[in-house]
Amino acid sequence: MNKKIVFMGTSNFAVPILKSLYQNGFPVSIVYTQPPKKSNRGLKVNKSPIHIFSETLSYEVRTPVTLKNNFEEKKIFQKLDADLVIVVAYGHIIPKDILELSKNGFINIHASQLPKWRGAAPIQRSLMNQDKETGISIMKINENLDEGPVYNTFSTKIKDNENAADLSIRLANLASEKILNCLDDIFNNKAVFHEQDHNKATYANKIEKSEGKILWDQGAKEILGKINGLYPSPGAWFVFRNERYKILKAEFSNAKGQPGLILNENFDIGCKDFSIKILEIQREGKKVQKIKEFILGTQIKKGTNLKNV
């Protein structure tokens, strides 16, 4: 294929889509991703998952801090004369003057069935809301957040007790398959994009760490939605004796008792209605533990009420 495709993405979610393009004869001219982040007091440089994967394919990678008022990147885009730009979990706002520099526009893969869950955290919000199904949308980007016309949406049922990490993998794989038909239609002038029903829009705001605090007066399924939605990061948590404990995995339990009360030796914790059974937990600054290992060394015992500490 002689078409010039630009790919813009950053997170693990974007990797299967870029891989699918490569494997199915849609070569990418250049990849844009967020700049490497430093850790370990600046001694370690961490490239994004897309950056790392692109290098294995010998793609040129660009990592501008911003595209806004970035005349150097605008010149590069102009020289590219791109036929299409595909954007997947890029993490940067793309300004209007850049959006105009692609013959067939900028296509975005969004991890929800638009207009539901526009915004930064659609997978997390869907699980926290205890939705029964979700999906992906392939849409054209305009100047407003996730408001562009949609080529198509594809749905999938959310599995029982599925967490954000697992759901993200499933949606990315779904997207890696569905984008191929979209590209064929675009390049054969068959793609039809439909305006969203903006009156039905809901928003998936960026997750704040403070949202992870578990409120034991809520129902068990609501708490499980938070645990699954915020896995693995930032995580759902409670505080015991001034230390934070992150619950990574849990399941529904029919046991009943006071909200926040450790009901039995199996570490069922009472909620508003029923309870949750902890499966994996992480004490602040410590490693992740299965609950059987955790119980052997913890001071949190049967009869402790986590609301009162």
C-alpha positions in Angstrom: 0.0 0.0 0.0 1.3 3.4 -1.0 -0.8 5.4 1.5 1.0 7.4 4.1 -0.2 6.6 7.6 0.8 8.4 10.8 0.2 6.6 14.1 -0.2 8.4 17.4 -0.4 6.4 20.6 1.3 5.9 24.0 -0.1 3.2 26.3 -0.3 -0.6 26.1 -3.8 -0.3 24.8 -2.4 1.1 21.5 0.2 -1.7 20.9 -2.1 -4.4 19.4 -3.5 -1.8 17.0 -0.1 -0.8 15.7 0.9 -4.4 15.5 -2.2 -5.2 13.5 -1.5 -2.4 11.0 2.0 -3.7 10.5 0.9 -7.4 10.0 -1.9 -6.6 7.6 -0.1 -4.4 5.1 -0.7 -0.9 6.4 2.8 0.4 7.0 3.2 3.5 9.1 5.4 6.4 8.0 6.0 7.8 11.4 4.9 7.2 15.0 4.1 9.9 17.6 4.1 9.1 21.3 4.6 10.8 24.6 8.2 11.6 25.7 10.1 9.2 27.9 9.6 9.7 31.6 12.5 9.6 34.1 12.5 7.6 37.3 14.9 6.6 40.0 15.9 10.2 40.5 16.4 10.7 36.8 18.8 7.8 36.4 16.3 5.7 34.4 14.5 6.7 31.3 11.2 4.9 30.6 9.9 4.9 27.1 6.2 4.4 26.4 5.0 0.9 25.3 4.4 2.3 21.8 7.9 3.8 21.7 9.4 0.5 22.6 7.3 -1.5 20.2 7.8 1.0 17.3 11.6 0.6 17.7 11.3 -3.2 17.1 9.6 -2.4 13.8 12.3 0.2 13.0 9.7 3.0 12.8 10.7 6.6 13.2 9.5 7.8 16.5 8.8 11.4 17.6 8.1 12.5 21.1 7.1 16.2 21.3 6.1 17.5 24.7 3.2 19.2 23.1 1.8 19.8 19.6 0.3 23.2 20.5 2.1 26.1 18.9 4.8 23.5 17.8 5.9 24.9 14.5 8.6 22.2 14.0 6.1 19.4 14.2 3.7 21.3 12.0 6.4 21.5 9.3 7.1 17.8 9.6 3.4 17.0 9.2 3.2 19.3 6.2 6.1 17.4 4.6 4.6 14.1 5.4 1.5 14.9 3.4 -0.3 12.1 5.4 -3.3 10.3 3.9 -4.5 9.3 7.3 -3.6 9.7 11.0 -4.7 7.0 13.5 -4.8 8.1 17.1 -5.1 5.5 20.0 -4.6 6.5 23.6 -2.1 9.2 22.7 -2.6 11.5 25.7 -2.0 14.8 24.0 -4.5 17.3 22.6 -4.1 17.7 18.9 -4.7 21.3 17.9 -6.8 22.5 14.9 -3.8 23.5 12.7 -2.4 19.9 12.9 -5.9 18.3 12.4 -6.0 20.0 9.0 -2.9 18.3 7.8 -4.3 14.9 6.8 -6.1 14.1 3.6 -8.6 11.8 5.3 -8.5 13.4 8.7 -7.6 11.9 12.1 -9.2 8.7 13.1 -9.5 7.8 16.8 -10.2 4.5 18.5 -12.0 5.2 21.7 -12.7 2.5 24.4 -16.4 3.0 24.8 -19.6 3.1 22.8 -19.8 6.8 22.1 -21.5 9.0 23.1 -21.3 7.1 26.4 -18.1 7.7 28.4 -16.4 10.4 26.5 -13.1 11.4 28.0 -9.9 10.0 29.6 -11.0 6.9 31.6 -13.8 5.1 29.8 -12.8 1.6 30.8 -12.4 2.5 34.4 -15.7 4.4 34.6 -17.6 1.6 32.8 -16.5 -0.9 35.4 -17.0 1.5 38.3 -20.5 2.1 37.0 -21.2 -1.7 36.9 -22.1 -1.5 33.2 -23.1 -4.8 31.6 -21.4 -4.1 28.3 -19.0 -1.7 26.7 -17.1 -1.6 23.4 -15.0 0.6 21.1 -15.8 3.4 18.7 -13.9 4.4 15.6 -14.5 8.1 15.0 -13.1 11.2 13.4 -11.4 13.7 15.7 -12.6 17.2 15.7 -11.7 20.1 18.1 -14.0 18.9 20.9 -13.4 16.0 23.2 -14.6 12.7 21.7 -17.5 14.6 19.9 -16.5 13.7 16.3 -18.6 11.7 13.9 -18.5 7.9 14.3 -17.7 5.3 11.7 -19.0 2.4 13.8 -19.2 1.1 17.4 -18.5 -2.5 18.4 -19.9 -4.0 21.6 -18.8 -6.7 24.0 -20.3 -8.0 27.2 -18.3 -7.3 30.4 -17.3 -10.5 32.1 -18.2 -11.3 35.7 -15.7 -9.7 38.0 -13.5 -8.5 35.0 -11.0 -5.8 35.9 -9.7 -2.8 33.9 -6.5 -4.5 32.9 -8.2 -7.6 31.4 -10.9 -5.5 29.8 -8.4 -3.2 28.3 -6.6 -6.1 26.6 -9.9 -7.5 25.2 -10.9 -4.1 23.8 -7.5 -3.4 22.3 -7.7 -6.8 20.5 -11.2 -6.0 19.3 -10.0 -2.7 18.0 -7.0 -4.3 16.2 -9.4 -6.4 14.2 -12.1 -3.8 13.5 -9.7 -1.0 12.4 -8.8 -3.0 9.3 -12.2 -2.8 7.7 -12.4 0.9 8.5 -9.2 1.6 6.7 -10.3 -0.4 3.7 -13.5 1.7 3.6 -11.7 5.0 4.0 -9.2 4.4 1.3 -11.9 3.1 -1.1 -14.1 6.1 -0.3 -16.8 3.9 1.2 -16.5 5.0 4.9 -19.6 6.7 6.2 -19.4 8.7 9.5 -22.5 9.5 11.6 -23.0 12.4 14.0 -23.2 11.4 17.6 -26.4 12.0 19.7 -24.8 14.7 21.9 -27.9 14.7 24.2 -26.9 11.1 25.3 -23.3 11.9 26.1 -21.7 10.9 29.4 -18.2 11.7 30.6 -15.4 9.5 31.9 -13.3 12.0 33.8 -9.7 11.4 34.6 -9.3 9.1 37.7 -8.1 10.9 40.8 -6.2 8.8 43.4 -8.6 10.0 46.1 -11.5 8.2 44.3 -9.8 4.9 45.3 -10.9 5.2 49.0 -13.3 2.4 49.8 -16.6 3.5 51.5 -17.8 0.5 53.3 -21.3 1.9 53.6 -21.7 1.2 49.9 -23.1 -2.0 48.4 -20.7 -5.0 47.8 -21.1 -4.8 44.0 -20.5 -1.1 44.0 -17.3 -1.6 45.9 -16.2 -4.5 43.6 -16.8 -2.1 40.7 -14.3 0.3 42.2 -11.8 -2.4 42.9 -12.0 -3.8 39.4 -12.2 -0.4 37.7 -9.1 0.9 39.4 -7.0 -2.2 38.9 -4.0 -2.2 38.8 -3.6 1.6 39.3 -4.3 3.7 41.2 -6.2 1.0 43.0 -9.0 0.8 45.6 -7.8 1.2 49.2 -8.6 1.6 52.9 -6.5 2.8 55.8 -5.7 0.8 59.0 -3.5 2.4 61.7 -2.3 5.2 59.4 -1.2 2.7 56.7 -2.8 2.4 53.3 -3.9 -1.1 52.1 -4.7 -1.6 48.4 -7.2 -4.3 47.5 -6.2 -5.6 44.1 -8.6 -8.5 43.7 -11.8 -9.5 45.5 -15.1 -11.3 44.8 -18.7 -11.1 46.0 -19.7 -12.9 49.1 -23.2 -13.6 50.6 -22.0 -13.2 54.1 -23.6 -10.3 56.0 -22.4 -8.0 58.8 -21.7 -4.5 59.8 -20.1 -2.3 57.0 -16.3 -2.4 57.3 -16.3 -5.4 59.7 -13.9 -8.3 59.2 -16.6 -11.0 59.4 -14.5 -14.2 59.5 -11.1 -15.9 59.1 -11.5 -15.8 55.3 -11.4 -12.0 55.3 -14.9 -11.3 54.2 -15.6 -7.6 54.8 -19.1 -6.4 55.5 -20.6 -3.8 53.1 -24.0 -2.1 53.1 -25.8 -5.2 51.9 -23.6 -8.3 51.6 -19.8 -8.5 51.7 -16.6 -8.9 49.6 -14.0 -11.6 49.9 -10.4 -10.3 49.5 -8.2 -12.3 47.2 -5.1 -10.1 46.7 -4.0 -7.2 48.9 -1.0 -4.9 49.2 0.1 -3.2 52.3 1.7 0.3 51.7 5.3 -0.2 50.7 5.1 -4.0 50.6 4.6 -6.6 47.9 1.3 -7.9 46.6 0.1 -10.8 48.6 -2.5 -13.5 48.2 -5.0 -13.3 51.1 -3.8 -16.5 52.8 -0.3 -15.2 53.0 -1.4 -11.8 54.1 -3.5 -13.2 57.0 -0.5 -15.0 58.5 1.3 -11.7 59.2 -1.4 -9.0 59.6 -2.8 -7.4 62.7 -6.1 -7.0 61.0 -8.1 -9.8 62.5 -11.7 -11.1 62.6 -13.8 -8.5 64.5 -11.8 -5.5 63.4 -14.0 -2.8 61.9 -12.1 -0.9 59.2 -14.5 2.1 59.5 -13.3 2.7 63.1 -9.5 2.8 62.5 
